[in-house]
Amino acid sequence: MGNLGWYQVMTTMAKKVGGPKILFGLIFGGGAIFGGGAVVGGSAIKKKVSSELEKKKKTEQAAVVHTVNAEGTSNEGLHFKIGDKYKVLDVDGDAGLIEIIGDNNNPYFVSLRFLSSISDYKID
């Protein structure tokens, strides 16, 4: 009995569940269920972590005050003077939602390329 080892365990289990095919199916199915659960759980954790990192990045980005160093007017008709200060609140493609410090009509959508050409804002 001692030299049969795992073979004896497997045959005993196979008899209890109704045969080796059923045992194999149970082991395979259990692995698939466990593996699928691990994938779903892992992707949920990844989504949560990336969401939190994105929030942190936006918060840090909104805290940075940029200074205009060249006068200019955007395509939207917004005029910037040297020394104006603004914050980028959100970014969507090439458009940025900005808040001009000291302006009561905030916020504005402006091209990020335009902002980088007239100020210290750097496009990622």
KOLDRENPA-664330 format. One record per residue: residue number from 1; residue in one letter; z negated, x negated, y of N, C-alpha, C, O, CB in turn. Coordinates in steps of 0.05 Angstrom, whole numbers, plus 32768, in hexadecimal, padded with zeros to 4 digits. Glycine has a CB too. Example, Ala and Ser with C-alpha at 12.3 -4.5 7.8 and 13.67 -1.06 7.14 Angstrom:
+-----+------+------+------+------+------+------+------+------+------+------+------+------+------+------+------+------+
| pos | code |  n_w |  n_u |  n_v | ca_w | ca_u | ca_v |  c_w |  c_u |  c_v |  o_w |  o_u |  o_v | cb_w | cb_u | cb_v |
+-----+------+------+------+------+------+------+------+------+------+------+------+------+------+------+------+------+
|   1 |    A | 7F64 | 7EF8 | 7F8E | 7F64 | 7F0A | 7FA6 | 7F64 | 7EF8 | 7FBE | 7F57 | 7EE3 | 7FBE | 7F4B | 7F1E | 7FA7 |
|   2 |    S | 7F72 | 7EFF | 7FD3 | 7F71 | 7EEF | 7FEB | 7F63 | 7EFE | 8001 | 7F5F | 7EF4 | 8017 | 7F8E | 7EE6 | 7FF4 |
+-----+------+------+------+------+------+------+------+------+------+------+------+------+------+------+------+------+
//
This chain:
+-----+------+------+------+------+------+------+------+------+------+------+------+------+------+------+------+------+
| pos | code |  n_w |  n_u |  n_v | ca_w | ca_u | ca_v |  c_w |  c_u |  c_v |  o_w |  o_u |  o_v | cb_w | cb_u | cb_v |
+-----+------+------+------+------+------+------+------+------+------+------+------+------+------+------+------+------+
|   1 |    M | 8000 | 7FF0 | 7FE8 | 8000 | 8000 | 8000 | 8000 | 7FEF | 8019 | 800C | 7FF7 | 802D | 7FE8 | 8012 | 8000 |
|   2 |    G | 7FF3 | 7FD8 | 8019 | 7FF1 | 7FC7 | 8030 | 800B | 7FBB | 8039 | 800F | 7FB5 | 8051 | 7FDD | 7FB2 | 802B |
|   3 |    N | 801E | 7FB6 | 8026 | 8036 | 7FA9 | 802E | 804C | 7FBC | 8037 | 8061 | 7FB3 | 8040 | 8041 | 7F99 | 8017 |
|   4 |    L | 8048 | 7FD6 | 8036 | 805C | 7FE9 | 803E | 805B | 7FED | 805D | 8070 | 7FF3 | 8069 | 8057 | 8004 | 8030 |
|   5 |    G | 8045 | 7FEA | 8069 | 8042 | 7FEB | 8086 | 804E | 8003 | 8094 | 8048 | 801A | 808E | 804E | 7FD2 | 8092 |
|   6 |    W | 8061 | 7FFD | 80A6 | 806D | 8012 | 80B7 | 807E | 8025 | 80A6 | 8082 | 803C | 80AE | 807D | 8006 | 80CD |
|   7 |    Y | 808A | 801B | 8091 | 809A | 802C | 8080 | 808A | 8043 | 8075 | 8093 | 805A | 8074 | 80A7 | 801C | 8069 |
|   8 |    Q | 8072 | 803D | 806C | 8060 | 8052 | 8062 | 8059 | 8066 | 8078 | 8058 | 807E | 8073 | 8047 | 8046 | 8055 |
|   9 |    V | 8053 | 805C | 8090 | 804C | 806E | 80A6 | 8064 | 8080 | 80AD | 8060 | 8098 | 80B0 | 8044 | 805D | 80BF |
|  10 |    M | 807C | 8075 | 80AE | 8094 | 8085 | 80B5 | 8099 | 809A | 809F | 80A0 | 80B1 | 80A6 | 80AC | 8072 | 80B8 |
|  11 |    T | 8097 | 8092 | 8086 | 809D | 80A6 | 8070 | 8088 | 80BC | 8070 | 808F | 80D3 | 806B | 809E | 8098 | 8055 |
|  12 |    T | 806F | 80B5 | 8076 | 805A | 80CA | 8077 | 805F | 80DD | 808E | 805D | 80F5 | 808B | 803E | 80BC | 807A |
|  13 |    M | 8067 | 80D2 | 80A5 | 806D | 80E3 | 80BD | 8085 | 80F5 | 80B7 | 8086 | 810C | 80BE | 8072 | 80D2 | 80D6 |
|  14 |    A | 809A | 80E9 | 80AB | 80B2 | 80F8 | 80A5 | 80AC | 810F | 8092 | 80B7 | 8125 | 8096 | 80C8 | 80E5 | 8098 |
|  15 |    K | 809B | 810C | 807F | 8093 | 8121 | 806D | 8085 | 8138 | 807C | 8089 | 814F | 8077 | 8082 | 8117 | 8056 |
|  16 |    K | 8074 | 8130 | 808F | 8064 | 8144 | 809E | 8075 | 8155 | 80B0 | 806F | 816D | 80B4 | 804F | 8136 | 80AF |
|  17 |    V | 808B | 814A | 80BB | 809C | 8159 | 80CE | 80B4 | 8166 | 80C0 | 80C2 | 8176 | 80CD | 80A5 | 8148 | 80E5 |
|  18 |    G | 80B9 | 8160 | 80A7 | 80D0 | 816C | 8099 | 80E7 | 815B | 8093 | 80FC | 8165 | 808C | 80D9 | 8183 | 80A9 |
|  19 |    G | 80E4 | 8141 | 8095 | 80F9 | 812E | 808E | 80FF | 811A | 80A3 | 80F6 | 811C | 80BA | 8113 | 813E | 8088 |
|  20 |    P | 810E | 8105 | 809B | 8114 | 80EF | 80AE | 8126 | 80F7 | 80C5 | 8123 | 80EC | 80DB | 8121 | 80D8 | 809F |
|  21 |    K | 8138 | 8109 | 80C1 | 814A | 8112 | 80D7 | 813A | 8120 | 80EC | 813E | 811C | 8104 | 8160 | 8125 | 80CC |
|  22 |    I | 8127 | 8131 | 80E4 | 8117 | 813F | 80F8 | 8104 | 812C | 8106 | 8101 | 812E | 811E | 8106 | 8155 | 80EA |
|  23 |    L | 80F9 | 8118 | 80F8 | 80E8 | 8104 | 8104 | 80F8 | 80F4 | 8119 | 80EF | 80EF | 812F | 80DC | 80F1 | 80EF |
|  24 |    F | 8110 | 80EC | 8111 | 8121 | 80DD | 8124 | 8128 | 80EE | 813D | 8127 | 80E5 | 8153 | 813C | 80D4 | 8116 |
|  25 |    G | 812D | 8108 | 8138 | 8133 | 811A | 814F | 811B | 811D | 8161 | 811E | 811E | 8179 | 813B | 8135 | 8144 |
|  26 |    L | 8103 | 811F | 8156 | 80EB | 8121 | 8166 | 80E6 | 8108 | 8176 | 80DF | 810A | 818E | 80D3 | 8127 | 8154 |
|  27 |    I | 80EA | 80F1 | 816A | 80E5 | 80D8 | 8178 | 80FA | 80D5 | 818E | 80F3 | 80CE | 81A5 | 80E7 | 80C0 | 8164 |
|  28 |    F | 8113 | 80DA | 8188 | 8129 | 80D8 | 819B | 8125 | 80EC | 81B2 | 8128 | 80E5 | 81CA | 8144 | 80DC | 818E |
|  29 |    G | 811F | 8105 | 81AB | 811B | 8119 | 81BF | 8103 | 8114 | 81D1 | 8104 | 8118 | 81EA | 8117 | 8134 | 81B2 |
|  30 |    G | 80ED | 810A | 81C5 | 80D6 | 8103 | 81D5 | 80DC | 80EC | 81E8 | 80D3 | 80ED | 81FF | 80BF | 80FB | 81C3 |
|  31 |    G | 80EB | 80D9 | 81DF | 80F3 | 80C2 | 81F0 | 8105 | 80CC | 8207 | 8102 | 80C3 | 821E | 8102 | 80AD | 81E0 |
|  32 |    A | 8117 | 80DE | 8201 | 8129 | 80E9 | 8216 | 8119 | 80F8 | 822B | 811E | 80F5 | 8243 | 813E | 80FA | 820A |
|  33 |    I | 8106 | 8108 | 8222 | 80F6 | 8118 | 8235 | 80E5 | 8105 | 8246 | 80E3 | 8109 | 825E | 80E4 | 812C | 8225 |
|  34 |    F | 80D8 | 80F2 | 8239 | 80C7 | 80DF | 8247 | 80D8 | 80CF | 825B | 80D0 | 80CB | 8272 | 80B8 | 80CC | 8234 |
|  35 |    G | 80EF | 80C5 | 8252 | 8101 | 80B5 | 8263 | 810B | 80C6 | 827B | 810C | 80BC | 8291 | 8118 | 80AA | 8253 |
|  36 |    G | 8113 | 80DF | 8275 | 811C | 80F0 | 828B | 8106 | 80F6 | 829F | 810B | 80F6 | 82B8 | 8126 | 810B | 8280 |
|  37 |    G | 80EE | 80FA | 8296 | 80D7 | 80FE | 82A8 | 80D2 | 80E5 | 82B9 | 80CC | 80E7 | 82D0 | 80BE | 8105 | 8298 |
|  38 |    A | 80D5 | 80CE | 82AD | 80D1 | 80B5 | 82BC | 80E6 | 80B1 | 82D1 | 80E0 | 80A9 | 82E7 | 80D1 | 809D | 82A9 |
|  39 |    V | 80FF | 80B9 | 82CB | 8114 | 80B7 | 82DE | 8110 | 80CA | 82F6 | 8112 | 80C2 | 830D | 8130 | 80BC | 82D1 |
|  40 |    V | 8109 | 80E3 | 82EF | 8104 | 80F7 | 8304 | 80EC | 80EE | 8315 | 80ED | 80F0 | 832E | 80FE | 8113 | 82F8 |
|  41 |    G | 80D7 | 80E5 | 8309 | 80BF | 80DC | 8318 | 80C5 | 80C4 | 8329 | 80BC | 80C2 | 8340 | 80A9 | 80D5 | 8305 |
|  42 |    G | 80D5 | 80B1 | 831E | 80DC | 8099 | 832D | 80ED | 80A0 | 8345 | 80EA | 8094 | 835A | 80EB | 8086 | 831B |
|  43 |    S | 8100 | 80B2 | 8342 | 8111 | 80B9 | 8358 | 8102 | 80C8 | 836E | 8107 | 80C5 | 8385 | 812A | 80CA | 834F |
|  44 |    A | 80EE | 80D8 | 8366 | 80DE | 80E7 | 8379 | 80CD | 80D3 | 8389 | 80C9 | 80D6 | 83A1 | 80CB | 80FB | 836B |
|  45 |    I | 80C2 | 80BF | 837B | 80B2 | 80AA | 8389 | 80C4 | 809B | 839C | 80BC | 8095 | 83B3 | 80A5 | 8097 | 8375 |
|  46 |    K | 80DC | 8093 | 8393 | 80EE | 8084 | 83A5 | 80F5 | 8094 | 83BD | 80F6 | 808A | 83D3 | 8108 | 807D | 8395 |
|  47 |    K | 80FB | 80AE | 83BA | 8102 | 80BF | 83D0 | 80EB | 80C1 | 83E4 | 80F0 | 80C0 | 83FD | 810A | 80DC | 83C6 |
|  48 |    K | 80D3 | 80C4 | 83DB | 80BB | 80C6 | 83EC | 80B7 | 80AC | 83FC | 80B2 | 80AD | 8414 | 80A2 | 80CC | 83DB |
|  49 |    V | 80B9 | 8095 | 83EE | 80B5 | 807B | 83FB | 80CA | 8076 | 8410 | 80C4 | 806E | 8426 | 80B5 | 8065 | 83E6 |
|  50 |    S | 80E4 | 807C | 8409 | 80F9 | 8077 | 841D | 80F6 | 808A | 8434 | 80FD | 8082 | 844B | 8115 | 807B | 840F |
|  51 |    S | 80ED | 80A3 | 8430 | 80E8 | 80B5 | 8446 | 80D3 | 80AB | 8459 | 80D6 | 80AC | 8471 | 80E1 | 80D1 | 843B |
|  52 |    E | 80BD | 80A1 | 844D | 80A8 | 8096 | 845E | 80B1 | 807D | 846D | 80A9 | 807A | 8484 | 808F | 808F | 844C |
|  53 |    L | 80C1 | 806C | 8460 | 80CB | 8054 | 846E | 80DD | 805C | 8485 | 80DD | 8050 | 849A | 80DA | 8042 | 845A |
|  54 |    E | 80EE | 8070 | 8481 | 8100 | 807A | 8496 | 80F0 | 8085 | 84AE | 80F7 | 8080 | 84C5 | 8113 | 808F | 848B |
|  55 |    K | 80DB | 8094 | 84A8 | 80CA | 809F | 84BD | 80BD | 8088 | 84CD | 80BC | 8089 | 84E6 | 80B4 | 80B1 | 84B2 |
|  56 |    K | 80B4 | 8074 | 84BF | 80A7 | 805D | 84CC | 80BB | 804E | 84DE | 80B5 | 8046 | 84F4 | 809B | 804A | 84B7 |
|  57 |    K | 80D4 | 804B | 84D4 | 80E8 | 803D | 84E3 | 80EF | 804C | 84FC | 80F2 | 8040 | 8512 | 8102 | 8039 | 84D2 |
|  58 |    K | 80F1 | 8067 | 84FA | 80F7 | 8077 | 8512 | 80E1 | 8076 | 8526 | 80E6 | 8075 | 853E | 80FD | 8094 | 850A |
|  59 |    T | 80C8 | 8076 | 851D | 80B1 | 8074 | 852F | 80B1 | 805A | 853D | 80AC | 8059 | 8555 | 8097 | 8078 | 851F |
|  60 |    E | 80B6 | 8044 | 852E | 80B7 | 802A | 853B | 80CE | 8028 | 854E | 80CB | 801C | 8564 | 80B9 | 8014 | 8525 |
|  61 |    Q | 80E5 | 8034 | 8547 | 80FC | 8033 | 8558 | 80F7 | 8042 | 8572 | 8100 | 8039 | 8587 | 8114 | 803E | 8549 |
|  62 |    A | 80EA | 8059 | 8571 | 80E5 | 8069 | 8588 | 80D0 | 805C | 859B | 80CF | 8063 | 85B2 | 80DB | 8085 | 8580 |
|  63 |    A | 80C1 | 8049 | 8591 | 80AD | 803C | 85A1 | 80B9 | 8025 | 85B2 | 80AC | 801C | 85C5 | 8096 | 8031 | 858F |
|  64 |    V | 80D1 | 801C | 85AB | 80DD | 8006 | 85B9 | 80EB | 8010 | 85D2 | 80FA | 8023 | 85D1 | 80F2 | 7FF7 | 85A7 |
|  65 |    V | 80E4 | 8004 | 85E9 | 80F0 | 800B | 8602 | 8106 | 7FF7 | 8608 | 8101 | 7FDF | 8609 | 80DB | 800C | 861A |
|  66 |    H | 811F | 8001 | 860D | 8136 | 7FF0 | 8614 | 813B | 7FF1 | 8632 | 8135 | 8005 | 863F | 814F | 7FF9 | 8604 |
|  67 |    T | 8146 | 7FDB | 863C | 814B | 7FD9 | 8659 | 8169 | 7FD6 | 865E | 8177 | 7FC7 | 8650 | 813C | 7FC1 | 8665 |
|  68 |    V | 8173 | 7FE5 | 8671 | 818F | 7FE3 | 8679 | 8194 | 7FCB | 868A | 8185 | 7FC6 | 869D | 8198 | 7FFD | 8688 |
|  69 |    N | 81A8 | 7FBA | 8683 | 81AD | 7FA2 | 8692 | 81C9 | 7FA2 | 869F | 81D1 | 7F8E | 86AB | 81AA | 7F8A | 8680 |
|  70 |    A | 81D8 | 7FB8 | 869C | 81F2 | 7FBA | 86A8 | 81F7 | 7FD8 | 86AF | 81F2 | 7FE9 | 869E | 8209 | 7FAF | 8696 |
|  71 |    E | 81FF | 7FDE | 86C7 | 8204 | 7FF9 | 86CF | 821B | 8005 | 86BF | 822E | 7FF7 | 86B9 | 8209 | 7FFB | 86ED |
|  72 |    G | 8219 | 801F | 86B9 | 822F | 802C | 86AA | 822B | 804A | 86A8 | 8215 | 8054 | 86AB | 8231 | 8020 | 868F |
|  73 |    T | 8241 | 8058 | 86A1 | 8240 | 8074 | 869D | 824C | 807A | 8681 | 8261 | 8071 | 867A | 8251 | 8083 | 86B3 |
|  74 |    S | 823D | 808A | 8672 | 8245 | 8090 | 8657 | 825C | 80A5 | 8657 | 8261 | 80B1 | 866C | 822E | 809A | 8646 |
|  75 |    N | 8269 | 80A9 | 8640 | 827E | 80BD | 863E | 8273 | 80D9 | 8643 | 8281 | 80EC | 864A | 828B | 80BC | 8622 |
|  76 |    E | 8258 | 80DC | 863E | 824C | 80F6 | 8642 | 8245 | 80FB | 8660 | 823B | 8110 | 8667 | 8232 | 80F8 | 8631 |
|  77 |    G | 824A | 80E7 | 8671 | 8245 | 80EA | 868E | 8229 | 80E1 | 8696 | 8221 | 80E5 | 86AD | 8248 | 8106 | 8696 |
|  78 |    L | 821B | 80D4 | 8685 | 8200 | 80CA | 868B | 8202 | 80AF | 8698 | 820D | 809D | 868D | 81EE | 80C9 | 8672 |
|  79 |    H | 81F6 | 80AC | 86B0 | 81F9 | 8093 | 86C0 | 81DF | 8083 | 86BC | 81C9 | 808D | 86BF | 81FD | 8099 | 86DE |
|  80 |    F | 81E4 | 8069 | 86B6 | 81CE | 8056 | 86B3 | 81CF | 8042 | 86C9 | 81E4 | 8037 | 86CF | 81CF | 8049 | 8697 |
|  81 |    K | 81B7 | 803B | 86D4 | 81B5 | 8027 | 86E9 | 81A6 | 800F | 86DD | 8197 | 8012 | 86CA | 81A7 | 8031 | 8702 |
|  82 |    I | 81AB | 7FF7 | 86E8 | 819D | 7FDF | 86DF | 817F | 7FE4 | 86E2 | 8175 | 7FED | 86F7 | 81A6 | 7FC6 | 86EF |
|  83 |    G | 8170 | 7FDE | 86CE | 8153 | 7FE1 | 86CE | 8149 | 7FFB | 86C2 | 8131 | 7FFE | 86BD | 8149 | 7FDF | 86EA |
|  84 |    D | 815B | 800E | 86BC | 8153 | 8027 | 86AE | 8148 | 8020 | 8693 | 8151 | 800D | 8686 | 816B | 803B | 86AC |
|  85 |    K | 8134 | 802F | 868A | 8128 | 802B | 8670 | 812B | 8044 | 865F | 8129 | 805A | 866A | 810A | 8023 | 8673 |
|  86 |    Y | 812F | 8040 | 8646 | 8133 | 8057 | 8633 | 8129 | 8050 | 8618 | 8125 | 8038 | 8611 | 8150 | 8060 | 8632 |
|  87 |    K | 8124 | 8064 | 8608 | 811C | 8062 | 85EC | 8131 | 8070 | 85DA | 813B | 8085 | 85E2 | 80FF | 806D | 85E6 |
|  88 |    V | 8138 | 8064 | 85C4 | 814A | 8071 | 85B0 | 8138 | 8081 | 859D | 8128 | 8075 | 858E | 815C | 805C | 85A1 |
|  89 |    L | 813A | 809B | 859E | 8129 | 80AC | 858E | 8133 | 80B1 | 8572 | 8124 | 80B2 | 855E | 8125 | 80C7 | 859B |
|  90 |    D | 814E | 80B3 | 856F | 815A | 80B8 | 8555 | 8177 | 80AE | 8556 | 8183 | 80AC | 856B | 8159 | 80D6 | 854E |
|  91 |    V | 8182 | 80A8 | 853F | 819D | 809E | 853D | 81AC | 80AE | 8528 | 81A1 | 80B4 | 8512 | 819D | 807F | 8535 |
|  92 |    D | 81C5 | 80B5 | 852E | 81D6 | 80C3 | 851C | 81F2 | 80B8 | 851F | 8201 | 80BF | 8531 | 81D6 | 80E2 | 8520 |
|  93 |    G | 81FA | 80A6 | 850C | 8214 | 8099 | 850E | 8214 | 8087 | 8527 | 8204 | 8075 | 852A | 822A | 80AE | 8510 |
|  94 |    D | 8228 | 808C | 8539 | 822A | 807C | 8551 | 821C | 8089 | 8569 | 821C | 807E | 857F | 8247 | 8077 | 8558 |
|  95 |    A | 8210 | 80A1 | 8565 | 8202 | 80AF | 857A | 81E4 | 80AA | 8578 | 81D9 | 80A8 | 8563 | 8208 | 80CD | 8579 |
|  96 |    G | 81D8 | 80A7 | 8590 | 81BB | 80A3 | 8591 | 81AF | 80B8 | 85A3 | 81B9 | 80BE | 85B8 | 81B4 | 8087 | 859B |
|  97 |    L | 8198 | 80C3 | 859B | 8189 | 80D5 | 85AB | 8175 | 80C4 | 85BB | 8164 | 80B7 | 85AF | 817A | 80EC | 859A |
|  98 |    I | 8178 | 80C4 | 85D5 | 8167 | 80B2 | 85E5 | 8156 | 80C2 | 85F9 | 815C | 80D9 | 8600 | 8178 | 809E | 85F4 |
|  99 |    E | 8140 | 80B5 | 8601 | 812F | 80C0 | 8616 | 812F | 80AB | 862C | 8126 | 8094 | 8628 | 8112 | 80C6 | 860B |
| 100 |    I | 8138 | 80B3 | 8644 | 8137 | 80A1 | 865B | 811C | 80A3 | 8668 | 8113 | 80B9 | 866E | 814E | 80A7 | 866F |
| 101 |    I | 810E | 808D | 866B | 80F3 | 808D | 8676 | 80F5 | 8096 | 8693 | 8104 | 808B | 86A3 | 80E6 | 8070 | 8674 |
| 102 |    G | 80E5 | 80AA | 869A | 80E3 | 80B4 | 86B5 | 80F7 | 80CA | 86BB | 80F8 | 80D4 | 86D2 | 80E7 | 809E | 86C8 |
| 103 |    D | 8107 | 80D3 | 86A8 | 811B | 80E8 | 86AC | 8110 | 8102 | 86A0 | 8106 | 8102 | 868A | 8137 | 80E1 | 869F |
| 104 |    N | 8111 | 8117 | 86AF | 8106 | 8131 | 86A6 | 811A | 8141 | 8695 | 8112 | 8155 | 868A | 80FE | 8141 | 86BE |
| 105 |    N | 8133 | 8139 | 8694 | 8147 | 8148 | 8685 | 814C | 813C | 8669 | 8161 | 8141 | 865D | 8162 | 8148 | 8694 |
| 106 |    N | 813A | 812D | 865E | 813D | 8121 | 8644 | 813E | 8137 | 862E | 8135 | 814D | 8633 | 8126 | 810E | 863E |
| 107 |    P | 8148 | 8130 | 8617 | 8156 | 8118 | 860D | 8174 | 811B | 8611 | 817F | 8130 | 8619 | 814F | 8114 | 85F0 |
| 108 |    Y | 8182 | 8104 | 860C | 819F | 8103 | 860E | 81AB | 80F6 | 85F5 | 819E | 80E6 | 85E8 | 81A7 | 80F3 | 8627 |
| 109 |    F | 81C4 | 80FF | 85EE | 81D3 | 80F1 | 85D9 | 81E7 | 80DE | 85E6 | 81F6 | 80E6 | 85F8 | 81E2 | 8106 | 85C7 |
| 110 |    V | 81E6 | 80C5 | 85DD | 81F7 | 80B0 | 85E9 | 8202 | 809F | 85D3 | 81F5 | 809B | 85BE | 81E7 | 809F | 85FE |
| 111 |    S | 821A | 8094 | 85D7 | 8226 | 8081 | 85C4 | 8215 | 8068 | 85C2 | 820D | 805C | 85D6 | 8243 | 807A | 85CC |
| 112 |    L | 820F | 805F | 85AA | 81FF | 8047 | 85A6 | 820F | 802E | 85AE | 8203 | 801B | 85B8 | 81F6 | 8044 | 8589 |
| 113 |    R | 8229 | 802F | 85AB | 8239 | 8018 | 85B4 | 8237 | 8015 | 85D2 | 8235 | 7FFF | 85DC | 8257 | 801C | 85AB |
| 114 |    F | 8238 | 802C | 85E0 | 8235 | 802B | 85FD | 821A | 8020 | 8605 | 8218 | 800F | 8617 | 8239 | 8048 | 8609 |
| 115 |    L | 8205 | 8029 | 85F8 | 81EA | 801F | 85FE | 81E8 | 8001 | 85F9 | 81DC | 7FF2 | 8609 | 81D5 | 802D | 85ED |
| 116 |    S | 81F4 | 7FF7 | 85E4 | 81F3 | 7FDB | 85DE | 8203 | 7FCA | 85F2 | 81FD | 7FB3 | 85F7 | 81FC | 7FD5 | 85C2 |
| 117 |    S | 8217 | 7FD7 | 85FF | 8227 | 7FC8 | 8612 | 821A | 7FC6 | 862E | 8221 | 7FB5 | 863D | 8242 | 7FD6 | 8615 |
| 118 |    I | 8207 | 7FD8 | 8634 | 81FA | 7FD8 | 864E | 81DD | 7FD1 | 864E | 81D0 | 7FCF | 8663 | 81FD | 7FF3 | 865B |
| 119 |    S | 81D2 | 7FCC | 8635 | 81B5 | 7FC7 | 8634 | 81AF | 7FB3 | 861E | 81C1 | 7FA8 | 8612 | 81A5 | 7FE1 | 8630 |
| 120 |    D | 8195 | 7FB0 | 8618 | 818C | 7F9E | 8604 | 818A | 7FAB | 85E8 | 817F | 7F9F | 85D6 | 8171 | 7F93 | 860B |
| 121 |    Y | 8195 | 7FC3 | 85E5 | 8195 | 7FD1 | 85CB | 81A9 | 7FC3 | 85B9 | 81C0 | 7FBD | 85C0 | 819D | 7FEF | 85CF |
| 122 |    K | 81A0 | 7FBE | 85A0 | 81B1 | 7FB1 | 858C | 81B8 | 7FC6 | 8576 | 81A6 | 7FD3 | 856B | 81A3 | 7F98 | 8580 |
| 123 |    I | 81D1 | 7FC8 | 856F | 81DA | 7FD9 | 8559 | 81D4 | 7FCB | 853F | 81DB | 7FB3 | 853C | 81F9 | 7FE0 | 855C |
| 124 |    D | 81C8 | 7FDA | 852C | 81C1 | 7FCE | 8511 | 81D9 | 7FC7 | 8502 | 81D7 | 7FBD | 84EB | 81B0 | 7FE0 | 8502 |
+-----+------+------+------+------+------+------+------+------+------+------+------+------+------+------+------+------+
//
